[in-house]
Amino acid sequence: MALAQVQVSQGYERIHVEIDGQPYGDFVFDPATLKPYFYPLRTAKGTIVTRGYPMEQVAGETRDHPHHRGLWIGHISVNGVDFWSNEASYHQPNSQ
């Protein structure tokens, strides 16, 4: 059984996670984005597996679906809150 050391530290509007001293990702809870997400998400070897948009502009990367940030929860209704279509640019209310 392999055991890893996980270190969690809080920063401004994010929680940084490291595994065995290597960056794993940040849990971002920036109020400007309306929902939390995990970005960038890395493999054990450090390869980033989440796209940069809309947090960063990466050459050659698509710029569609601005609500797809890193790893996030996308349920339509959780206690009346819509975690799928709750972007400021959407024209529907954030409740069911």
Summary of the structure (lengths in Angstrom):
residues: 96
radius of gyration: 15.3
end to end distance: 45.1
largest distance: 49.8
contacts: 198
relative contact order: 0.15
helix: 3%
strand: 28%
